[in-house]
């Protein structure tokens, strides 16, 4: 077992977090114990750390099976930004690229290797070398035909456990119902895997469903206050994506369509533009999104009804991955249901797919808290309404439905949980059809006990009971209704049930108010700086810092290395790469708000540093006297120097280092990234010295010009 101090140190050093999220520590401990593990954790819940952190500490390579090249590249870029050596292999790479990766593997210079299931043959030499310490299978729902995104190539992965029986396997996915979870373990040959199911409750996501009438007008109204936010609109057809993106462009939005009919180059370009914040809106079929790890997606719209709740939940989960408030909006219509029914009927698993579509339809027509419905679908039962969905904000009229619920639940119990919803309602209403008579259900005690309630109303009440978590559907067993632990409280413990009165329902459309943004807030300034750095380094902006980290910087205003390192999402590598420029921006923003004059020449902190410098004290001496980090003192001195204070910066740097930076600046064609200089000097010159030299050289160039 790895010591807690080492685990927490690695978590902060490489990932920038002070503490683990729920279940992460238990999962990581289980990996180090050598167990196989199945991890069900919602998007944004921190699944990746469950295998990436162990990979840093394990002696060999962690093999990661991932379904998409874009997803692999995104994760590898993120790991590299955190100072963790990682790579990916796929068939599109040239032989020279692959050989370079093999060479690094042989020299133990790679900790995580990402591979698509179709490309496993490329790494047989790695297998033979016996260097694999952990096998991680990401998006594991792809292995199961019960799931929503079945991929045949995943079904071959069961041989991995046979070949490496002593190597722990960790399978991870954001969405899997009970049937899919069992199927994943069976197909991967890990029947004894420890199962970790995190809460599916994404409290930061608001949930809203609207009738599909005048959809574009509603979307335009929804997006007007969100012009600077990134979002995704999911559509059922290619034609819809193109028509909608064209309309949005005509209204001044930066929008593109994404679907399988585009060329590979076009799809890659549109995805890259979205990731890098050049395009704000993507109108896409569900082919888009699995490879997107973009943390600052602020909203997701479903232009059409999704085909099941698993897909819907995963797609809305692409909003608000950083934990900040985000919006979801779903349009539903009868036409969507008819079209999706045709698709399901032509699938290889039509009975299951039709049942899951029916559950999706029930969600869209629900009269109870939508978050409760989603959570109960995945086996998580909560008693309180969320207050952050359209039904909670505009609740229908409720009545005491305890007796109705008891009648329904008792009937399911007496039917031995062996029948679907239609048969249960027929028994409740005392139907005399052939199916009821042949099975002898007319002799059940509850037969006809509620024949005063119409079939249609009973259907709605049954849906509410499912949505409240009293009943669940066994999709893998002919859609039979099963009782949950909550049902037993109603039947045997006098637990009361509130039902919405279906005769008095008036669905009110709600308007979600977007958070107001201040054009010149510190957050917006930090966003612009992040985008500049991202362009310099050729990586997505959210890989530098996500929005939640920038929000914390805005709140805490760190102005020293030590303070900056306390921000969630800031690890040592990112502190070295970006700390100076972010701290400088934060300090500069504060000064602008206080005065348009010289930076704090009249303020205590800069004045104190200036006076100690004039006394001839060195950086370390000033640092000790002031109780501030050396980096902060460097920042003060350079800022004072740039503002025109009479200060000799050359006393703090050797002529050799100054000349080296001057030469490097010319050879590198004056790059703006400090990291470029740091790597150019093979990490032999620290960042503070480089900053100091560039400040001096910049002043000299201004004088010469």
C-alpha positions in Angstrom: 0.0 0.0 0.0 1.3 3.4 -1.0 1.6 5.9 1.9 -1.0 8.7 2.1 1.7 11.4 2.1 3.1 10.1 -1.2 -0.4 9.8 -2.8 -1.4 13.4 -1.8 2.0 14.7 -2.8 1.6 13.2 -6.3 -1.9 14.5 -6.5 -0.8 18.0 -5.9 2.5 17.8 -7.7 1.1 16.5 -11.0 -2.6 17.3 -11.0 -2.8 20.4 -8.8 -5.4 19.2 -6.2 -5.0 19.1 -2.4 -7.5 16.3 -1.8 -9.2 13.4 -3.5 -12.7 13.5 -4.7 -15.2 10.9 -3.5 -14.1 7.3 -4.2 -10.9 8.2 -5.9 -8.7 7.3 -2.9 -10.5 3.9 -2.4 -10.2 3.1 -6.1 -6.5 4.0 -6.2 -5.8 1.9 -3.1 -7.6 -1.1 -4.7 -5.4 -0.7 -7.8 -2.3 -0.9 -5.7 -3.7 -3.9 -3.9 -3.7 -5.6 -7.3 -7.5 -5.9 -7.7 -9.5 -5.7 -10.9 -11.9 -2.7 -10.7 -15.0 -1.5 -12.4 -15.5 2.3 -12.0 -18.7 4.0 -12.8 -18.2 7.7 -12.4 -20.0 10.6 -14.1 -18.3 12.9 -16.6 -16.3 15.4 -14.7 -16.1 13.2 -11.6 -12.4 12.5 -11.9 -12.2 9.0 -13.5 -8.9 9.6 -15.2 -7.0 10.3 -12.0 -8.0 6.8 -10.8 -5.5 5.2 -13.3 -3.3 8.2 -14.2 -2.0 8.7 -10.6 -1.2 5.0 -10.0 0.6 5.1 -13.4 3.0 7.8 -12.1 4.0 5.6 -9.1 3.9 2.1 -10.6 7.2 0.8 -12.0 6.2 -0.1 -15.5 3.8 1.2 -18.2 0.1 1.7 -17.8 -1.7 0.6 -21.0 -4.8 2.6 -21.7 -7.4 1.3 -24.2 -9.3 4.3 -25.6 -11.8 4.4 -28.5 -10.9 7.6 -30.3 -7.7 9.3 -31.5 -9.0 12.7 -30.5 -9.7 11.5 -26.9 -6.2 9.9 -26.7 -4.5 13.1 -28.0 -6.4 15.2 -25.5 -5.5 13.1 -22.5 -1.8 12.8 -23.6 -1.6 16.6 -24.1 -3.1 17.1 -20.6 -0.7 14.6 -19.0 2.3 16.2 -20.8 1.2 19.7 -19.5 1.2 18.2 -16.0 4.8 16.9 -16.4 3.8 13.2 -16.9 5.4 11.3 -19.8 2.7 9.8 -22.0 2.2 8.9 -25.6 -0.4 7.3 -27.9 -0.1 4.8 -30.8 -2.4 4.5 -33.8 -2.4 3.4 -37.4 -2.3 7.0 -38.7 1.2 7.5 -37.4 4.3 7.1 -39.5 6.7 4.3 -38.8 9.3 6.7 -37.5 6.9 8.2 -35.0 6.0 4.7 -33.7 9.7 3.7 -33.5 10.5 6.7 -31.4 7.7 5.7 -29.0 9.0 2.1 -28.8 12.5 3.5 -28.1 11.1 5.6 -25.2 9.2 2.6 -23.9 12.4 0.5 -24.0 14.2 3.1 -21.9 11.3 3.4 -19.4 10.6 7.0 -20.5 6.8 6.6 -20.9 4.4 6.1 -18.0 1.1 5.9 -19.9 0.6 4.5 -23.4 -2.8 5.1 -25.1 -3.9 2.6 -27.8 -7.2 2.0 -29.6 -8.5 -1.6 -29.4 -7.9 -1.9 -33.2 -4.2 -1.0 -32.7 -3.3 -3.5 -30.1 -1.2 -5.5 -32.6 1.2 -2.5 -32.8 2.4 -3.0 -29.2 3.0 -6.8 -29.1 6.6 -6.1 -28.4 5.7 -4.1 -25.3 3.5 -7.0 -24.1 6.4 -9.5 -24.6 8.7 -7.3 -22.5 6.4 -7.7 -19.5 6.5 -4.0 -18.7 2.8 -3.5 -18.2 1.9 -2.7 -14.6 -1.8 -1.7 -15.1 -4.4 -2.1 -17.9 -7.0 0.7 -18.0 -10.0 0.4 -20.3 -11.7 3.8 -20.8 -15.2 4.2 -22.1 -15.8 0.6 -21.1 -19.5 0.7 -22.0 -18.4 0.3 -25.6 -17.9 -3.4 -24.9 -21.5 -4.1 -24.1 -24.4 -4.5 -26.6 -26.6 -3.5 -23.6 -25.0 -0.1 -23.6 -25.6 3.0 -25.8 -22.4 3.1 -27.8 -21.5 -0.5 -28.7 -18.2 -1.0 -30.6 -17.4 -4.5 -31.8 -13.6 -3.9 -31.6 -14.0 -3.7 -27.8 -15.2 -7.3 -27.6 -11.7 -8.7 -28.2 -10.3 -7.1 -25.0 -11.2 -10.1 -22.8 -8.0 -11.8 -23.9 -5.9 -9.2 -22.0 -6.8 -10.7 -18.6 -6.1 -14.2 -19.9 -2.7 -13.2 -21.1 -1.8 -11.1 -18.0 -3.7 -12.7 -15.2 -1.6 -11.0 -12.5 -1.9 -7.5 -14.0 -4.8 -5.5 -12.5 -7.4 -4.3 -15.0 -9.5 -1.1 -14.3 -12.5 -0.5 -16.5 -14.1 2.9 -16.5 -17.2 4.5 -17.8 -19.5 7.4 -17.1 -22.8 5.6 -17.8 -23.8 2.0 -17.3 -27.0 0.5 -15.9 -26.9 -2.7 -13.9 -27.2 -5.0 -17.0 -24.3 -3.1 -18.8 -22.1 -3.3 -15.7 -22.4 -7.1 -15.5 -21.8 -7.4 -19.2 -18.6 -5.3 -19.0 -17.1 -7.6 -16.2 -18.1 -10.8 -18.0 -16.6 -9.8 -21.3 -13.4 -8.5 -19.8 -13.0 -11.7 -17.8 -12.9 -9.8 -14.5 -16.0 -11.3 -12.8 -14.6 -10.6 -9.3 -13.8 -6.9 -10.0 -14.4 -4.5 -7.2 -17.3 -2.2 -8.3 -17.1 1.5 -7.5 -20.3 3.4 -8.4 -19.9 7.2 -7.7 -22.8 9.5 -7.3 -24.3 10.5 -10.6 -25.6 13.7 -9.1 -24.1 16.6 -11.2 -25.6 19.4 -9.1 -24.1 22.1 -11.3 -26.2 21.1 -14.3 -29.6 22.7 -14.6 -32.1 20.4 -16.4 -34.8 21.7 -18.6 -37.2 20.1 -21.1 -39.4 22.0 -23.6 -41.9 21.0 -26.3 -40.3 21.1 -29.8 -42.3 24.0 -31.1 -40.5 27.0 -32.8 -37.2 25.5 -31.7 -34.9 28.0 -33.4 -36.7 30.9 -31.8 -36.3 29.3 -28.4 -32.6 28.5 -29.0 -31.9 32.0 -30.2 -33.5 33.4 -27.0 -31.5 30.9 -24.9 -28.2 31.8 -26.6 -28.4 35.6 -26.7 -27.0 36.1 -23.2 -24.4 33.4 -23.8 -22.6 34.7 -26.9 -19.1 34.1 -25.4 -19.8 30.6 -24.0 -19.0 27.3 -25.6 -21.8 24.9 -26.2 -23.0 21.9 -28.2 -26.4 21.3 -30.0 -27.1 17.6 -30.6 -29.3 16.9 -33.6 -30.8 13.7 -35.0 -29.9 14.3 -38.6 -27.0 15.7 -40.7 -29.4 18.1 -42.4 -30.5 19.5 -39.1 -26.9 20.2 -38.0 -26.3 22.1 -41.3 -29.5 24.1 -41.3 -29.2 25.1 -37.6 -25.5 26.1 -37.9 -26.4 28.3 -40.9 -29.1 30.0 -39.0 -26.9 30.6 -36.0 -24.1 32.1 -38.2 -26.7 34.4 -39.8 -27.4 35.7 -36.2 -23.7 36.4 -35.6 -22.7 33.2 -33.7 -19.5 31.3 -34.4 -21.1 28.0 -35.2 -20.2 24.9 -37.3 -21.9 21.7 -38.3 -20.3 18.3 -37.5 -21.5 14.9 -38.8 -20.2 11.8 -40.5 -20.8 13.1 -44.0 -18.0 15.6 -43.7 -14.5 14.7 -44.8 -12.0 13.5 -42.1 -10.0 16.8 -42.5 -13.2 18.9 -42.0 -14.2 17.0 -38.9 -10.8 17.3 -37.4 -10.6 21.0 -38.2 -14.0 21.8 -36.7 -13.2 19.8 -33.6 -9.9 21.6 -33.2 -11.5 25.0 -33.6 -14.1 24.2 -30.9 -11.5 22.8 -28.5 -9.3 25.9 -29.0 -12.2 28.4 -28.6 -12.2 29.6 -32.2 -15.7 28.2 -32.7 -18.2 28.7 -29.9 -21.0 26.4 -31.0 -21.0 22.9 -32.6 -24.2 21.6 -34.1 -23.6 17.9 -34.2 -24.9 14.4 -34.5 -24.0 12.2 -31.5 -20.8 11.2 -33.3 -19.4 14.3 -31.7 -18.3 14.5 -28.2 -16.7 11.3 -26.9 -13.2 12.6 -27.8 -13.9 16.0 -26.2 -12.4 16.6 -22.7 -13.1 20.4 -23.0 -13.9 21.6 -19.4 -15.5 24.9 -20.2 -18.6 23.8 -22.2 -21.2 25.9 -20.5 -24.4 24.4 -22.1 -25.7 21.5 -24.1 -29.0 21.5 -26.1 -30.7 18.4 -27.5 -32.5 19.6 -30.7 -34.2 16.2 -30.8 -35.1 13.5 -28.2 -32.1 11.1 -27.5 -32.7 7.4 -28.0 -31.9 6.5 -24.3 -31.1 8.0 -20.9 -27.5 6.7 -20.9 -26.7 8.6 -24.1 -28.6 11.7 -22.9 -26.8 11.7 -19.5 -23.4 11.3 -21.1 -24.0 14.1 -23.6 -25.3 16.6 -21.1 -22.3 15.6 -18.9 -20.1 17.3 -21.5 -21.2 20.6 -20.0 -19.8 21.9 -16.7 -16.9 19.4 -16.4 -15.1 22.0 -14.3 -17.9 22.1 -11.7 -19.2 25.5 -12.6 -23.0 26.1 -13.2 -24.0 25.0 -16.6 -27.3 24.6 -18.5 -29.0 21.8 -20.4 -32.1 22.1 -22.6 -34.0 19.2 -24.2 -36.6 19.5 -26.9 -39.1 16.7 -27.4 -41.8 15.9 -29.9 -44.0 13.0 -31.1 -42.2 13.1 -34.5 -38.8 12.3 -32.8 -40.4 9.4 -30.9 -41.8 7.9 -34.2 -38.4 8.2 -36.0 -36.4 6.8 -33.1 -38.9 3.8 -32.8 -38.1 3.0 -36.5 -34.4 3.1 -35.8 -34.8 0.8 -32.8 -37.0 -1.7 -34.6 -34.3 -2.1 -37.2 -31.5 -2.6 -34.6 -30.0 -6.0 -33.5 -31.4 -5.5 -30.0 -34.7 -4.0 -30.8 -36.7 -5.0 -27.6 -34.1 -3.5 -25.3 -33.7 -0.4 -27.4 -37.4 0.2 -27.7 -37.8 -0.1 -23.9 -35.0 2.4 -23.3 -36.5 4.8 -25.8 -39.8 4.5 -23.8 -37.9 5.4 -20.6 -36.4 8.4 -22.4 -39.9 9.5 -23.5 -41.2 9.1 -19.9 -38.3 11.4 -18.7 -39.3 14.1 -21.2 -42.9 13.9 -20.1 -42.2 13.7 -16.4 -44.1 15.7 -13.8 -41.5 15.1 -11.0 -37.9 16.2 -10.3 -35.9 15.3 -13.3 -32.7 14.8 -11.4 -34.4 12.2 -9.3 -35.4 10.4 -12.5 -31.9 10.3 -13.9 -30.4 9.2 -10.6 -32.9 6.4 -10.0 -32.3 5.1 -13.5 -28.7 4.5 -12.5 -29.7 3.0 -9.2 -29.1 6.1 -7.0 -32.1 7.0 -4.9 -32.5 10.4 -3.3 -35.4 11.8 -1.2 -35.2 15.5 -1.8 -36.1 17.3 -5.0 -33.1 19.1 -6.7 -34.5 22.6 -7.1 -32.4 23.0 -10.3 -34.7 21.6 -13.0 -37.7 23.0 -14.8 -40.2 20.8 -12.8 -38.8 21.9 -9.5 -38.8 25.5 -10.5 -42.4 25.3 -11.7 -43.9 22.3 -9.8 -47.3 20.8 -10.7 -50.0 20.3 -8.1 -49.4 17.2 -5.9 -51.8 15.0 -3.9 -51.3 12.2 -1.4 -51.0 9.2 -3.8 -49.9 6.7 -1.1 -53.0 4.5 -1.6 -52.6 4.5 -5.4 -48.9 3.7 -5.0 -49.6 0.8 -2.6 -52.1 -0.7 -5.0 -49.6 -0.6 -7.9 -46.6 -1.8 -5.9 -48.6 -4.6 -4.3 -49.7 -5.7 -7.7 -46.1 -5.8 -9.0 -45.2 -7.8 -5.8 -48.1 -10.3 -6.3 -47.1 -10.7 -10.0 -43.7 -11.8 -8.6 -42.0 -8.9 -10.5 -42.4 -10.9 -13.7 -44.5 -8.6 -15.9 -44.0 -5.3 -17.8 -46.0 -2.1 -17.2 -48.8 -2.9 -19.6 -49.8 -6.2 -17.8 -49.5 -4.5 -14.3 -52.0 -1.8 -15.4 -54.3 -4.4 -16.9 -54.4 -6.3 -13.6 -55.0 -3.1 -11.6 -58.0 -2.2 -13.9 -59.4 -5.7 -14.0 -58.9 -6.2 -17.8 -60.5 -9.5 -19.2 -58.1 -10.0 -22.1 -56.7 -13.3 -23.2 -53.2 -12.7 -21.7 -54.7 -12.0 -18.2 -57.1 -15.0 -18.3 -54.5 -17.5 -19.7 -52.1 -16.6 -16.9 -54.8 -16.7 -14.2 -54.1 -13.2 -13.1 -57.9 -12.6 -12.6 -57.4 -14.5 -9.3 -54.8 -12.2 -7.9 -56.1 -10.3 -4.8 -55.4 -6.8 -6.4 -57.2 -7.7 -9.7 -59.5 -4.7 -10.6 -58.6 -2.9 -7.4 -58.2 0.4 -9.2 -60.6 0.2 -12.2 -61.8 3.7 -11.5 -58.5 5.1 -12.8 -58.2 5.4 -16.6 -55.5 3.3 -18.4 -53.8 6.6 -19.5 -53.8 8.1 -16.0 -52.4 4.8 -14.6 -49.6 4.9 -17.2 -48.7 8.4 -16.0 -48.8 7.3 -12.3 -46.6 4.3 -13.0 -44.1 6.5 -14.8 -44.1 8.8 -11.8 -43.4 5.8 -9.5 -40.5 4.8 -11.7 -39.3 8.4 -11.8 -39.5 8.6 -8.0 -37.4 5.5 -7.7 -40.0 3.1 -6.3 -39.9 0.9 -9.4 -37.3 0.0 -12.0 -37.3 -1.7 -15.4 -35.2 -4.8 -15.9 -34.3 -4.1 -19.6 -32.2 -7.2 -19.8 -35.1 -9.4 -18.7 -38.1 -8.6 -21.0 -38.7 -5.2 -19.4 -40.2 -6.6 -16.2 -41.0 -4.2 -13.4 -39.0 -4.7 -10.3 -39.5 -3.1 -6.8 -36.7 -1.1 -5.2 -35.8 -0.7 -1.5 -38.0 2.4 -1.4 -41.0 0.4 -2.6 -40.8 -1.8 0.5 -41.0 1.4 2.7 -44.3 2.2 1.0 -45.7 -1.3 1.4 -44.6 -2.1 4.9 -43.5 1.1 6.7 -46.3 3.5 5.9 -44.0 5.7 3.8 -46.2 8.4 2.1 -46.0 9.1 -1.7 -46.8 12.4 -3.4 -48.0 12.2 -7.0 -48.6 14.9 -9.5 -52.3 15.4 -10.4 -52.3 14.5 -14.1 -55.6 16.3 -14.6 -54.2 19.7 -13.4 -50.8 19.6 -15.1 -49.7 22.8 -16.8 -46.1 22.5 -18.0 -44.6 26.0 -17.8 -41.7 26.9 -19.9 -38.8 28.3 -17.9 -36.2 30.7 -19.0 -32.8 30.0 -17.5 -31.0 33.2 -16.8 -27.3 33.2 -17.8 -24.9 34.5 -15.3 -24.0 38.1 -16.0 -20.4 38.7 -17.0 -18.4 41.8 -16.5 -16.5 42.6 -19.6 -13.4 43.7 -17.7 -13.5 41.3 -14.8 -10.3 39.6 -13.6 -11.8 36.3 -14.8 -12.2 37.6 -18.3 -8.6 39.0 -18.2 -7.3 35.6 -17.1 -9.3 33.9 -19.8 -7.6 36.1 -22.4 -4.2 35.3 -21.0 -5.0 31.6 -21.0 -6.0 31.8 -24.7 -2.7 33.7 -25.5 -0.7 31.0 -23.8 -2.7 28.2 -25.5 -2.0 29.7 -28.9 1.7 30.0 -28.1 2.0 26.4 -27.0 -0.5 24.9 -29.6 -2.7 23.3 -27.0 -6.4 23.8 -25.9 -6.9 26.6 -23.4 -8.6 24.4 -20.8 -5.4 22.2 -20.6 -3.6 25.2 -19.2 -6.2 25.9 -16.5 -9.9 25.2 -16.5 -12.6 27.9 -15.7 -13.0 26.7 -12.1 -9.3 27.3 -11.5 -9.5 30.8 -13.0 -12.5 31.5 -10.9 -10.6 30.5 -7.8 -7.7 32.8 -8.9 -10.1 35.6 -9.3 -11.4 35.0 -5.8 -8.1 34.4 -4.0 -5.9 36.8 -6.0 -2.6 34.9 -5.4 0.5 37.2 -5.8 3.3 34.7 -4.7 4.4 31.3 -5.7 3.2 29.8 -2.4 -0.2 31.4 -2.8 -0.5 30.4 -6.4 0.3 26.7 -5.6 -2.6 26.7 -3.2 -5.1 27.1 -6.0 -6.9 23.9 -7.0 -5.7 22.8 -10.4 -2.1 24.3 -10.1 0.6 21.7 -9.9 4.3 22.3 -9.8 4.8 21.9 -13.6 2.1 24.5 -14.3 3.4 26.8 -11.6 6.8 26.8 -13.4 5.3 27.2 -16.9 2.6 29.8 -16.2 2.8 31.1 -12.7 4.7 34.2 -13.5 2.4 35.5 -16.2 -0.8 34.8 -14.2 0.6 36.4 -11.1 1.7 39.4 -13.1 -1.8 39.7 -14.6 -3.5 39.5 -11.2 -1.2 42.1 -9.7 -1.6 44.3 -12.8 -5.4 44.1 -12.6 -5.4 45.1 -9.0 -3.2 48.1 -9.7 -5.4 49.3 -12.5 -8.4 49.2 -10.3 -6.6 51.2 -7.6 -4.8 53.8 -9.7 -3.6 54.6 -13.2 -0.2 55.7 -11.8 3.0 53.6 -11.2 2.4 50.2 -9.9 2.0 50.5 -6.1 5.0 52.9 -5.9 2.9 54.4 -3.1 1.7 51.0 -1.9 3.3 49.2 1.0 4.4 45.9 -0.7 6.2 47.4 -3.8 7.7 50.3 -1.8 9.1 47.9 0.8 10.8 45.8 -1.9 12.1 48.9 -3.6 13.7 50.3 -0.4 15.4 47.0 0.5 16.7 46.8 -3.1 18.2 50.3 -2.8 19.9 49.2 0.4 21.8 46.7 -1.7 20.2 43.5 -0.4 20.1 40.4 -2.6 16.9 38.5 -3.7 17.1 35.9 -1.0 17.8 38.5 1.7 14.8 40.6 0.6 12.7 37.4 0.4 13.6 36.5 4.0 13.0 40.0 5.4 9.6 40.3 3.7 8.5 36.8 4.2 7.6 36.4 0.5 8.7 33.9 -2.1 11.7 34.8 -4.2 9.5 34.6 -7.3 7.3 37.4 -5.9 10.4 39.6 -5.2 11.5 39.0 -8.8 8.0 40.0 -9.9 8.1 43.2 -7.8 11.5 44.2 -9.1 10.7 43.6 -12.8 7.4 45.5 -12.4 9.2 48.5 -10.7 11.9 48.4 -13.4 9.3 48.4 -16.2 7.5 51.3 -14.5 10.6 53.5 -14.7 11.9 53.2 -11.1 15.7 53.8 -10.6 16.6 50.2 -10.0 19.6 48.2 -11.2 18.4 44.8 -12.2 21.8 43.7 -13.5 23.0 43.3 -10.0 20.8 40.3 -9.7 22.0 38.4 -12.8 25.4 37.4 -14.1 26.7 38.9 -17.4 27.0 35.3 -18.7 23.4 34.5 -18.1 22.2 37.8 -19.6 24.3 37.2 -22.8 23.0 33.6 -23.0 19.4 34.8 -22.9 20.2 37.5 -25.4 21.7 34.9 -27.8 18.8 32.5 -27.2 16.3 35.2 -27.9 17.8 35.8 -31.3 18.2 32.1 -32.1 14.7 31.2 -31.0 13.2 34.2 -32.9 12.0 36.0 -29.8 9.4 33.5 -28.5 6.9 34.7 -25.9 6.8 31.4 -23.9 9.3 31.1 -21.0 9.1 27.4 -21.4 10.7 27.6 -24.8 13.8 29.3 -23.2 13.8 26.9 -20.3 13.9 23.9 -22.7 16.5 25.7 -24.9 18.8 25.9 -21.9 18.1 22.2 -21.1 16.5 23.3 -17.8 19.9 24.6 -16.5 18.7 28.2 -16.1 15.7 28.8 -13.8 12.6 30.7 -14.8 13.3 33.7 -12.6 16.7 34.3 -14.2 15.1 34.1 -17.7 12.3 36.5 -16.7 14.9 39.0 -15.3 17.1 38.8 -18.4 14.1 39.4 -20.7 13.0 42.4 -18.7 16.4 44.0 -19.0 16.7 43.2 -22.7 13.3 44.6 -23.3 14.1 47.9 -21.7 17.4 48.1 -23.7 15.5 47.5 -27.0 13.0 50.2 -26.2 15.9 52.7 -25.5 17.6 51.7 -28.8 14.4 52.1 -30.8 
